[in-house]
């Protein structure tokens, strides 16, 4: 994505899920137009290795992320801990709720899925067509159906320009072996997803816990947005 193509304001909107200027459709999903060639190469290499690397989700708008956030914050949608057990939010303070939710779900405006560069993937050849994908660690490790593809990606993913930002538990977002990110294009957009931009968007939005979020935004930003694994190279 050439930074000369769009204005700074437009890039900030793209980075925070408020615009789709950077996107094109591929296999029924919206992806950043500059990652398509690399993703096709990755899919083809995976196919040659015996896997059908399939998109489970890609771009997610600010509005969609806000719906997820609000549903979790208000208890209408489950919030899980690292053991995949449901968390009881009723006795938590608002900032404790934020931390519980952000273990797996991004604050609206901060999701890497806003970029169109980040994808949740699985091996559709490893399961039946009616398989209910959960996007849980057990599916991608040990004897899980996607463990073999995960091991292959461990070795080859960066050869095609992608990596896993949530590879390790760094005290922020929990490990997500299904989440891959295009290194170059994600990094370009991340610099436009600043605290100042986010604060302005959140102030104008209907997000549960907004006052608390704004009061703690620098800490939340550092822990859950910047605190991610780095590419090996």
N, C-alpha and C positions, 0 to 999 in steps of 0.2 A: 504494500500500500504506500504509494508515494505521498509523502507529507506535503508535496507541492500541489497535489490534486485538490485538497480540501483546505478550508480555513482552520485555524486553531479551534474555533468554536465548534465547527462541524466534527473535527476529530474528537473533541471532548464528548460530544453527543454520541458518536460511534463507540467510544470507550465505555460509556455508561449505559448503553442499551437504549438510548433515546433516538437513535437513527439507524437506518439499514443501508446507508449509502455504500458501504463497503462490501455488501453481501451479494451473492448470486445463489441460485438454487442448484443443488447437486444431489441426486438420488433421493429427492423429496425433502431435503433439509437445506437450511440456509447456512452457507459457509462464506467466510472471507474469500473474496475472489482471488487473492494472491496465494492461497494455500492449496488450491485445487490440484495443481500439477504435482506437488509433493505428496498430497494425500493419495492420488491415483497411483503414484509410484509405490507408496507404502502398501496400499491394498493389493497391488499386483505382486509385490514381493511376498506378502503374507499368503496370497493364494498359491504361489509357487511352493511355499513351505507347508501347504496343506490346511490353511486356515481361511475362513471367510470373514474377514474383518469388516464388521457392519456397524453403522452409526446407530446409537440408541438415542442420542440427543446432541444438538449443536447450539446454534444461536438461541439465546433466550433474552427477550426484551426486558427493559426495566419494569414495565407494567406486569409482565408475567412473574418476574422475580418478586415483585411487591405482593402479588396475590399469594404466592407460596409463603413469603415471610409473615404476612398478616394472619394467614391460616394457622401457622405454627405458633405464633406469638399468642394468639387467642385460644389455643387449645383445640382448634377444629381439625388440625392435622398433626399426626404424631411427630414427636421429636425424639431421636434415638441417641444413645450414648455409644461409646466405642465398642461395647459388647452387644450392640444392636438390640438393646433393651429400651423400652419406652421410658422417657423421663417425665416425672411429675412436675409440671411447671407451677402448680397452684401456690406453692409456698415460697417461690423464688422472687427475688427483687427483679426489677426490669433489666438491670445490667446482667444479672445472673441468667435471665432468659436469653439475652443477646448471646452470651457466651455459649449457652447450651445449643442454640439454634445454629450458630456459626461454625460449630464443629463440622457440619456437613452442608449447610445451606448459607449462601452468601447474603450479606446485607445488600438490598437493592442498590444498584449503581456500582457495586464493587465486584460483581461476578465476572470471572474470566469468560464465561459463556456469552457475555455481552459483546465480546470482540468478534465472534464468529470464527476465531482461531482455535478454539478449544472444543473438544468432542468427548463424549462418553461412548465407548466402543465395546463390542463383544464379538465372540466367534459364533455366528449364527449356524455354522455347520456342526457345532458341537452339541446342539440341543434340538429338541423337537420344535416344529413350527408353532406349536401352541404353548411353548415354554413361557412362563411369567418371569421376565427379567426383574431382579430385585436391586441390582447394582450394590451388592454387599461384598465385603472382602472375601467371604467364604467361597464365592463363585469363582474367584480369580486366583486362589491359592490352594496349595496341597492337592486334594482330590477334586476340587471344583471343576466344573465343565470348561472353564476358560483358563485353567492353570497352564496348559501347554502353550497357548498363544501368549500368555503373560510372560512366560520364560523366554519365548522367542523375541518378544518385544524388548525385554530387558537387554538383550544383546544388540538388536538391530534398529530400535526405534529412532535413535538420533542420526542414523545414517540417512534418514529421509527428512530430516529437519524438524522432528518432533521430540518431545520429552514429557516426563510426568512431573508437573509442579508439586503434586502431593505424593511424592514418592516415599517420604519419611514422615514420622511424627515429630514435628518441630515445636509442638505446643500450640499450634494454631489449628488449621483445618486438618482433620484426621486423614490418614493415608487413603487415597482413592486410586487403586491400580487401573481402574477403567477410564480415568481422565487423562487425555493426552492434549498437548498444547503445541502449536507451531512456534518454534523458538523465536524466529526473527519478527514475525508479524505481531505476535502477542506482546513482545517487548516494546515494539514501537507504540502500540496503543496504550500500554500500561502507563507510560509517562504522561498521558493526557487524563488519566483517571486519578487526579490529585485530590487531596483533602479539601482544598478550596472549592473545586468543582463539585465534589460530592456533597459538601455542606450546603451549597446553593441549591442543588437538586432536591436533597432531602427536605430542606425547609419548605419547598413548594409542593411536596408530595404528601399523600395520606398514608403514612407508614406507622404502624403500631410501635409505640415506644419512642417516638421521634425525639422528644425532649431529652431523654436519657441518651439516645444514640448520638445526638449532636454534642452533648456534654462530654462524651467519652470517645468521640470519633477519632482523634489522633491515636489513642491506644488501640482501638479496634482495627484501625487501618494498618498499624504496624504489625499487630499480631496475626491478622488473618489475610491481609492483602500482600504485604511485602515479605512476610515470613514464610517463604516457600522454598522448595528445593531448587537448586541451580542446575542447568545442563552440565553434563560431564565435561564438555568442551566449550 
